[in-house]
Amino acid sequence: MTTPKDVFEAWADWNQQTFEAAKKLAELNLALSEKLIKEQSDLANNIVELTAKNADTFSKAKDVQEVIANQTAATQECSKQVLKSYRSCADILGEARKAYSDLYEKSCKAAGDLNATAAKKSA
């Protein structure tokens, strides 16, 4: 038979596990945000540098053909930077997916273990 003490112990265990899972989730969210913000910042810096370089070459161009060639090169470089950033973000999100999945599995196992323990106590 389940006593009130057993119920309160199970409730306390569940609360502690929930708190730990929420804390881990917050840590994962913070780490993900930091990585994505850094990636965005790096991309923005690269694009600003590229724009400044393009403006400099534009001012030094001698004819329209040179302007078009410089603009084409700048566009290609910008596309490379965006693609690199996209791949980096995909890797970051892949790592986050794995971390979230691990946390979910751990939480489900802990909940199952808690239920099993409560069932044993009530038997």
ZAMARVO-824187 format. One record per atom (N, C-alpha, C, O): atom name; residue in three letters; x, y, z. Coordinates in steps of 0.02 Angstrom, whole numbers, plus 50000, padded with zeros to 5 digits. Example, Ala and Ser with C-alpha at 12.3 -4.5 7.8 and 13.67 -1.06 7.14 Angstrom:
residues 2
SITE  atomo  residuo     px     py     pz
SITE      N      ALA  50660  49716  50390
SITE     CA      ALA  50615  49775  50390
SITE      C      ALA  50660  49835  50390
SITE      O      ALA  50712  49834  50423
SITE      N      SER  50642  49888  50354
SITE     CA      SER  50684  49947  50357
SITE      C      SER  50645  50002  50394
SITE      O      SER  50670  50057  50402
end
This chain:
residues 123
SITE  atomo  residuo     px     py     pz
SITE      N      MET  50042  49941  50000
SITE     CA      MET  50000  50000  50000
SITE      C      MET  50044  50062  50000
SITE      O      MET  50096  50065  50033
SITE      N      THR  50022  50111  49962
SITE     CA      THR  50060  50174  49957
SITE      C      THR  50042  50219  50015
SITE      O      THR  49983  50232  50030
SITE      N      THR  50094  50242  50048
SITE     CA      THR  50084  50287  50105
SITE      C      THR  50092  50359  50080
SITE      O      THR  50122  50371  50028
SITE      N      PRO  50066  50406  50118
SITE     CA      PRO  50077  50477  50099
SITE      C      PRO  50151  50494  50093
SITE      O      PRO  50170  50535  50051
SITE      N      LYS  50192  50464  50135
SITE     CA      LYS  50264  50476  50132
SITE      C      LYS  50291  50454  50064
SITE      O      LYS  50332  50489  50035
SITE      N      ASP  50269  50396  50040
SITE     CA      ASP  50291  50371  49975
SITE      C      ASP  50271  50419  49919
SITE      O      ASP  50310  50432  49873
SITE      N      VAL  50210  50444  49923
SITE     CA      VAL  50185  50491  49873
SITE      C      VAL  50228  50555  49873
SITE      O      VAL  50247  50580  49820
SITE      N      PHE  50241  50581  49932
SITE     CA      PHE  50281  50642  49937
SITE      C      PHE  50353  50631  49913
SITE      O      PHE  50383  50675  49881
SITE      N      GLU  50381  50573  49929
SITE     CA      GLU  50449  50558  49905
SITE      C      GLU  50451  50554  49829
SITE      O      GLU  50496  50580  49796
SITE      N      ALA  50401  50520  49801
SITE     CA      ALA  50397  50515  49728
SITE      C      ALA  50388  50584  49696
SITE      O      ALA  50418  50600  49645
SITE      N      TRP  50346  50625  49727
SITE     CA      TRP  50334  50692  49703
SITE      C      TRP  50398  50734  49707
SITE      O      TRP  50413  50772  49661
SITE      N      ALA  50435  50728  49761
SITE     CA      ALA  50498  50765  49769
SITE      C      ALA  50549  50743  49717
SITE      O      ALA  50584  50784  49688
SITE      N      ASP  50553  50678  49705
SITE     CA      ASP  50599  50652  49654
SITE      C      ASP  50580  50679  49585
SITE      O      ASP  50623  50700  49546
SITE      N      TRP  50516  50677  49571
SITE     CA      TRP  50493  50701  49506
SITE      C      TRP  50508  50776  49497
SITE      O      TRP  50530  50797  49444
SITE      N      ASN  50496  50814  49550
SITE     CA      ASN  50511  50886  49548
SITE      C      ASN  50585  50898  49536
SITE      O      ASN  50604  50942  49496
SITE      N      GLN  50627  50861  49570
SITE     CA      GLN  50700  50869  49562
SITE      C      GLN  50721  50852  49491
SITE      O      GLN  50761  50888  49461
SITE      N      GLN  50696  50798  49464
SITE     CA      GLN  50713  50778  49395
SITE      C      GLN  50687  50828  49345
SITE      O      GLN  50721  50843  49296
SITE      N      THR  50628  50855  49356
SITE     CA      THR  50600  50905  49311
SITE      C      THR  50642  50969  49313
SITE      O      THR  50656  50999  49261
SITE      N      PHE  50662  50989  49373
SITE     CA      PHE  50705  51048  49380
SITE      C      PHE  50771  51039  49344
SITE      O      PHE  50794  51084  49309
SITE      N      GLU  50802  50981  49352
SITE     CA      GLU  50866  50967  49320
SITE      C      GLU  50859  50965  49244
SITE      O      GLU  50902  50990  49208
SITE      N      ALA  50804  50937  49219
SITE     CA      ALA  50791  50936  49147
SITE      C      ALA  50780  51006  49120
SITE      O      ALA  50805  51023  49066
SITE      N      ALA  50744  51047  49156
SITE     CA      ALA  50731  51116  49135
SITE      C      ALA  50797  51156  49135
SITE      O      ALA  50809  51196  49090
SITE      N      LYS  50838  51145  49185
SITE     CA      LYS  50903  51179  49188
SITE      C      LYS  50947  51157  49129
SITE      O      LYS  50979  51200  49098
SITE      N      LYS  50948  51094  49114
SITE     CA      LYS  50988  51069  49057
SITE      C      LYS  50961  51097  48992
SITE      O      LYS  51000  51115  48947
SITE      N      LEU  50895  51101  48985
SITE     CA      LEU  50864  51129  48925
SITE      C      LEU  50884  51203  48917
SITE      O      LEU  50899  51225  48861
SITE      N      ALA  50883  51240  48971
SITE     CA      ALA  50904  51310  48969
SITE      C      ALA  50977  51316  48949
SITE      O      ALA  50995  51361  48910
SITE      N      GLU  51019  51272  48974
SITE     CA      GLU  51090  51273  48956
SITE      C      GLU  51099  51258  48881
SITE      O      GLU  51139  51291  48847
SITE      N      LEU  51062  51209  48857
SITE     CA      LEU  51065  51192  48785
SITE      C      LEU  51042  51250  48742
SITE      O      LEU  51073  51266  48691
SITE      N      ASN  50987  51282  48763
SITE     CA      ASN  50961  51339  48725
SITE      C      ASN  51011  51397  48724
SITE      O      ASN  51021  51428  48672
SITE      N      LEU  51042  51410  48780
SITE     CA      LEU  51091  51463  48784
SITE      C      LEU  51151  51449  48739
SITE      O      LEU  51174  51493  48703
SITE      N      ALA  51176  51387  48742
SITE     CA      ALA  51234  51369  48701
SITE      C      ALA  51216  51374  48627
SITE      O      ALA  51256  51398  48587
SITE      N      LEU  51157  51352  48608
SITE     CA      LEU  51135  51356  48539
SITE      C      LEU  51130  51429  48517
SITE      O      LEU  51154  51447  48463
SITE      N      SER  51100  51470  48558
SITE     CA      SER  51093  51541  48541
SITE      C      SER  51161  51575  48533
SITE      O      SER  51171  51613  48486
SITE      N      GLU  51207  51560  48578
SITE     CA      GLU  51273  51590  48574
SITE      C      GLU  51308  51570  48509
SITE      O      GLU  51338  51613  48476
SITE      N      LYS  51304  51507  48491
SITE     CA      LYS  51337  51483  48429
SITE      C      LYS  51306  51515  48367
SITE      O      LYS  51341  51536  48322
SITE      N      LEU  51239  51518  48365
SITE     CA      LEU  51206  51547  48307
SITE      C      LEU  51218  51622  48302
SITE      O      LEU  51228  51648  48247
SITE      N      ILE  51219  51657  48358
SITE     CA      ILE  51232  51729  48358
SITE      C      ILE  51304  51741  48335
SITE      O      ILE  51317  51788  48297
SITE      N      LYS  51351  51700  48358
SITE     CA      LYS  51421  51708  48335
SITE      C      LYS  51425  51697  48260
SITE      O      LYS  51460  51734  48225
SITE      N      GLU  51391  51646  48235
SITE     CA      GLU  51393  51633  48163
SITE      C      GLU  51363  51691  48124
SITE      O      GLU  51390  51711  48072
SITE      N      GLN  51308  51718  48147
SITE     CA      GLN  51277  51775  48114
SITE      C      GLN  51323  51836  48116
SITE      O      GLN  51329  51872  48066
SITE      N      SER  51355  51846  48172
SITE     CA      SER  51401  51903  48179
SITE      C      SER  51460  51895  48132
SITE      O      SER  51481  51943  48099
SITE      N      ASP  51488  51835  48128
SITE     CA      ASP  51544  51823  48082
SITE      C      ASP  51523  51835  48010
SITE      O      ASP  51560  51866  47972
SITE      N      LEU  51465  51811  47992
SITE     CA      LEU  51441  51821  47923
SITE      C      LEU  51431  51896  47909
SITE      O      LEU  51451  51920  47856
SITE      N      ALA  51401  51931  47956
SITE     CA      ALA  51390  52003  47946
SITE      C      ALA  51457  52040  47939
SITE      O      ALA  51464  52083  47896
SITE      N      ASN  51506  52022  47980
SITE     CA      ASN  51572  52053  47975
SITE      C      ASN  51604  52039  47907
SITE      O      ASN  51633  52083  47876
SITE      N      ASN  51599  51976  47885
SITE     CA      ASN  51628  51958  47820
SITE      C      ASN  51594  51997  47763
SITE      O      ASN  51628  52019  47717
SITE      N      ILE  51529  52004  47767
SITE     CA      ILE  51493  52040  47714
SITE      C      ILE  51511  52114  47715
SITE      O      ILE  51518  52145  47663
SITE      N      VAL  51518  52143  47774
SITE     CA      VAL  51537  52214  47780
SITE      C      VAL  51608  52223  47750
SITE      O      VAL  51619  52271  47713
SITE      N      GLU  51654  52179  47767
SITE     CA      GLU  51722  52183  47739
SITE      C      GLU  51720  52177  47663
SITE      O      GLU  51754  52214  47627
SITE      N      LEU  51681  52130  47639
SITE     CA      LEU  51675  52120  47567
SITE      C      LEU  51645  52181  47533
SITE      O      LEU  51667  52200  47479
SITE      N      THR  51596  52211  47564
SITE     CA      THR  51564  52271  47537
SITE      C      THR  51614  52329  47534
SITE      O      THR  51616  52366  47485
SITE      N      ALA  51653  52337  47587
SITE     CA      ALA  51704  52390  47588
SITE      C      ALA  51756  52379  47533
SITE      O      ALA  51776  52425  47498
SITE      N      LYS  51777  52316  47527
SITE     CA      LYS  51826  52299  47474
SITE      C      LYS  51796  52312  47405
SITE      O      LYS  51830  52339  47361
SITE      N      ASN  51733  52294  47396
SITE     CA      ASN  51700  52304  47332
SITE      C      ASN  51694  52379  47317
SITE      O      ASN  51703  52399  47259
SITE      N      ALA  51678  52419  47366
SITE     CA      ALA  51672  52491  47356
SITE      C      ALA  51739  52521  47336
SITE      O      ALA  51743  52565  47294
SITE      N      ASP  51792  52495  47367
SITE     CA      ASP  51859  52520  47351
SITE      C      ASP  51877  52502  47278
SITE      O      ASP  51903  52544  47241
SITE      N      THR  51864  52440  47258
SITE     CA      THR  51880  52420  47189
SITE      C      THR  51835  52456  47140
SITE      O      THR  51855  52471  47084
SITE      N      PHE  51774  52471  47160
SITE     CA      PHE  51727  52507  47116
SITE      C      PHE  51753  52578  47103
SITE      O      PHE  51749  52602  47047
SITE      N      SER  51780  52609  47154
SITE     CA      SER  51805  52678  47146
SITE      C      SER  51868  52680  47104
SITE      O      SER  51884  52732  47074
SITE      N      LYS  51905  52624  47101
SITE     CA      LYS  51967  52622  47063
SITE      C      LYS  51958  52594  46992
SITE      O      LYS  52005  52593  46953
SITE      N      ALA  51898  52572  46977
SITE     CA      ALA  51885  52542  46911
SITE      C      ALA  51894  52594  46856
SITE      O      ALA  51877  52653  46864
SITE      N      LYS  51921  52570  46799
SITE     CA      LYS  51935  52616  46743
SITE      C      LYS  51880  52615  46691
SITE      O      LYS  51873  52663  46653
SITE      N      ASP  51842  52561  46688
SITE     CA      ASP  51788  52558  46639
SITE      C      ASP  51732  52513  46665
SITE      O      ASP  51738  52482  46717
SITE      N      VAL  51678  52511  46627
SITE     CA      VAL  51619  52473  46646
SITE      C      VAL  51634  52398  46651
SITE      O      VAL  51608  52364  46696
SITE      N      GLN  51675  52373  46607
SITE     CA      GLN  51692  52301  46608
SITE      C      GLN  51726  52282  46674
SITE      O      GLN  51713  52229  46702
SITE      N      GLU  51770  52324  46697
SITE     CA      GLU  51804  52311  46759
SITE      C      GLU  51756  52313  46818
SITE      O      GLU  51760  52273  46865
SITE      N      VAL  51709  52360  46816
SITE     CA      VAL  51658  52365  46869
SITE      C      VAL  51617  52301  46871
SITE      O      VAL  51605  52273  46924
SITE      N      ILE  51596  52277  46812
SITE     CA      ILE  51556  52216  46808
SITE      C      ILE  51596  52156  46832
SITE      O      ILE  51569  52114  46869
SITE      N      ALA  51658  52152  46813
SITE     CA      ALA  51701  52096  46835
SITE      C      ALA  51710  52097  46911
SITE      O      ALA  51706  52045  46944
SITE      N      ASN  51722  52157  46939
SITE     CA      ASN  51730  52162  47011
SITE      C      ASN  51665  52145  47047
SITE      O      ASN  51666  52112  47099
SITE      N      GLN  51609  52168  47020
SITE     CA      GLN  51544  52154  47051
SITE      C      GLN  51529  52079  47049
SITE      O      GLN  51503  52051  47097
SITE      N      THR  51546  52047  46993
SITE     CA      THR  51536  51975  46987
SITE      C      THR  51579  51937  47037
SITE      O      THR  51555  51891  47070
SITE      N      ALA  51641  51957  47044
SITE     CA      ALA  51686  51925  47092
SITE      C      ALA  51661  51935  47163
SITE      O      ALA  51663  51889  47204
SITE      N      ALA  51637  51995  47178
SITE     CA      ALA  51611  52009  47246
SITE      C      ALA  51548  51968  47260
SITE      O      ALA  51539  51942  47315
SITE      N      THR  51506  51961  47210
SITE     CA      THR  51445  51921  47218
SITE      C      THR  51462  51848  47230
SITE      O      THR  51432  51815  47272
SITE      N      GLN  51511  51823  47194
SITE     CA      GLN  51532  51753  47204
SITE      C      GLN  51561  51743  47273
SITE      O      GLN  51546  51694  47307
SITE      N      GLU  51602  51790  47295
SITE     CA      GLU  51632  51784  47362
SITE      C      GLU  51578  51788  47416
SITE      O      GLU  51580  51751  47465
SITE      N      CYS  51530  51833  47407
SITE     CA      CYS  51475  51839  47454
SITE      C      CYS  51435  51773  47457
SITE      O      CYS  51416  51750  47511
SITE      N      SER  51422  51744  47399
SITE     CA      SER  51386  51681  47396
SITE      C      SER  51424  51626  47433
SITE      O      SER  51394  51585  47468
SITE      N      LYS  51490  51625  47425
SITE     CA      LYS  51531  51575  47460
SITE      C      LYS  51526  51584  47535
SITE      O      LYS  51520  51536  47573
SITE      N      GLN  51528  51647  47558
SITE     CA      GLN  51523  51661  47629
SITE      C      GLN  51455  51639  47658
SITE      O      GLN  51451  51611  47712
SITE      N      VAL  51402  51654  47621
SITE     CA      VAL  51335  51635  47643
SITE      C      VAL  51328  51558  47645
SITE      O      VAL  51300  51531  47693
SITE      N      LEU  51355  51524  47595
SITE     CA      LEU  51352  51451  47593
SITE      C      LEU  51392  51421  47651
SITE      O      LEU  51371  51373  47683
SITE      N      LYS  51451  51449  47664
SITE     CA      LYS  51492  51426  47720
SITE      C      LYS  51453  51435  47786
SITE      O      LYS  51453  51390  47828
SITE      N      SER  51421  51492  47794
SITE     CA      SER  51382  51505  47854
SITE      C      SER  51323  51457  47860
SITE      O      SER  51307  51433  47914
SITE      N      TYR  51291  51445  47803
SITE     CA      TYR  51234  51398  47802
SITE      C      TYR  51257  51329  47826
SITE      O      TYR  51224  51298  47867
SITE      N      ARG  51313  51306  47800
SITE     CA      ARG  51338  51239  47820
SITE      C      ARG  51356  51238  47894
SITE      O      ARG  51343  51189  47929
SITE      N      SER  51387  51291  47917
SITE     CA      SER  51405  51295  47988
SITE      C      SER  51342  51294  48032
SITE      O      SER  51340  51260  48083
SITE      N      CYS  51291  51332  48012
SITE     CA      CYS  51228  51332  48050
SITE      C      CYS  51195  51263  48048
SITE      O      CYS  51167  51241  48099
SITE      N      ALA  51199  51230  47992
SITE     CA      ALA  51170  51162  47987
SITE      C      ALA  51206  51115  48035
SITE      O      ALA  51174  51073  48068
SITE      N      ASP  51272  51122  48040
SITE     CA      ASP  51310  51080  48088
SITE      C      ASP  51291  51097  48160
SITE      O      ASP  51282  51052  48201
SITE      N      ILE  51285  51161  48174
SITE     CA      ILE  51266  51182  48242
SITE      C      ILE  51198  51155  48260
SITE      O      ILE  51188  51129  48315
SITE      N      LEU  51150  51160  48214
SITE     CA      LEU  51083  51135  48227
SITE      C      LEU  51082  51058  48232
SITE      O      LEU  51042  51031  48271
SITE      N      GLY  51124  51025  48195
SITE     CA      GLY  51130  50952  48200
SITE      C      GLY  51154  50932  48269
SITE      O      GLY  51128  50884  48299
SITE      N      GLU  51205  50967  48294
SITE     CA      GLU  51230  50954  48362
SITE      C      GLU  51175  50967  48414
SITE      O      GLU  51167  50929  48461
SITE      N      ALA  51138  51021  48404
SITE     CA      ALA  51084  51038  48451
SITE      C      ALA  51030  50984  48450
SITE      O      ALA  51004  50966  48502
SITE      N      ARG  51012  50960  48390
SITE     CA      ARG  50962  50908  48385
SITE      C      ARG  50983  50847  48424
SITE      O      ARG  50943  50817  48460
SITE      N      LYS  51047  50828  48418
SITE     CA      LYS  51073  50770  48455
SITE      C      LYS  51069  50782  48530
SITE      O      LYS  51048  50738  48568
SITE      N      ALA  51088  50842  48552
SITE     CA      ALA  51086  50858  48624
SITE      C      ALA  51015  50857  48650
SITE      O      ALA  51002  50831  48705
SITE      N      TYR  50968  50887  48612
SITE     CA      TYR  50897  50887  48633
SITE      C      TYR  50869  50816  48634
SITE      O      TYR  50832  50798  48680
SITE      N      SER  50887  50776  48585
SITE     CA      SER  50864  50707  48582
SITE      C      SER  50890  50667  48642
SITE      O      SER  50853  50629  48673
SITE      N      ASP  50954  50677  48659
SITE     CA      ASP  50982  50643  48717
SITE      C      ASP  50947  50663  48782
SITE      O      ASP  50933  50622  48825
SITE      N      LEU  50933  50728  48788
SITE     CA      LEU  50898  50753  48847
SITE      C      LEU  50828  50723  48852
SITE      O      LEU  50807  50702  48906
SITE      N      TYR  50793  50720  48796
SITE     CA      TYR  50726  50691  48794
SITE      C      TYR  50728  50618  48815
SITE      O      TYR  50687  50596  48856
SITE      N      GLU  50774  50580  48786
SITE     CA      GLU  50779  50509  48803
SITE      C      GLU  50795  50499  48877
SITE      O      GLU  50767  50456  48910
SITE      N      LYS  50841  50539  48902
SITE     CA      LYS  50859  50534  48973
SITE      C      LYS  50800  50551  49018
SITE      O      LYS  50788  50518  49068
SITE      N      SER  50762  50602  48999
SITE     CA      SER  50703  50622  49038
SITE      C      SER  50649  50568  49037
SITE      O      SER  50618  50554  49087
SITE      N      CYS  50639  50539  48978
SITE     CA      CYS  50589  50486  48973
SITE      C      CYS  50609  50425  49015
SITE      O      CYS  50567  50395  49048
SITE      N      LYS  50673  50408  49013
SITE     CA      LYS  50698  50351  49053
SITE      C      LYS  50689  50366  49127
SITE      O      LYS  50668  50323  49165
SITE      N      ALA  50707  50427  49147
SITE     CA      ALA  50700  50446  49218
SITE      C      ALA  50627  50442  49239
SITE      O      ALA  50612  50419  49294
SITE      N      ALA  50581  50466  49196
SITE     CA      ALA  50510  50463  49213
SITE      C      ALA  50487  50390  49218
SITE      O      ALA  50448  50373  49263
SITE      N      GLY  50510  50348  49173
SITE     CA      GLY  50492  50277  49175
SITE      C      GLY  50518  50245  49239
SITE      O      GLY  50483  50206  49271
SITE      N      ASP  50581  50261  49257
SITE     CA      ASP  50609  50234  49318
SITE      C      ASP  50570  50257  49380
SITE      O      ASP  50560  50218  49426
SITE      N      LEU  50550  50319  49379
SITE     CA      LEU  50512  50346  49435
SITE      C      LEU  50444  50311  49441
SITE      O      LEU  50422  50295  49496
SITE      N      ASN  50412  50300  49384
SITE     CA      ASN  50348  50265  49384
SITE      C      ASN  50356  50193  49408
SITE      O      ASN  50313  50168  49445
SITE      N      ALA  50410  50160  49387
SITE     CA      ALA  50423  50092  49409
SITE      C      ALA  50434  50089  49484
SITE      O      ALA  50409  50044  49518
SITE      N      THR  50472  50137  49509
SITE     CA      THR  50484  50140  49582
SITE      C      THR  50420  50151  49620
SITE      O      THR  50408  50120  49672
SITE      N      ALA  50378  50196  49595
SITE     CA      ALA  50314  50210  49628
SITE      C      ALA  50269  50149  49625
SITE      O      ALA  50233  50135  49673
SITE      N      ALA  50270  50113  49570
SITE     CA      ALA  50229  50053  49564
SITE      C      ALA  50251  49999  49612
SITE      O      ALA  50210  49964  49641
SITE      N      LYS  50316  49991  49621
SITE     CA      LYS  50343  49941  49668
SITE      C      LYS  50322  49958  49740
SITE      O      LYS  50304  49914  49779
SITE      N      LYS  50325  50023  49756
SITE     CA      LYS  50308  50044  49823
SITE      C      LYS  50233  50034  49837
SITE      O      LYS  50214  50020  49894
SITE      N      SER  50192  50041  49785
SITE     CA      SER  50121  50034  49797
SITE      C      SER  50098  49961  49797
SITE      O      SER  50042  49946  49818
SITE      N      ALA  50142  49916  49775
SITE     CA      ALA  50123  49845  49773
SITE      C      ALA  50131  49812  49839
SITE      O      ALA  50118  49752  49846
end
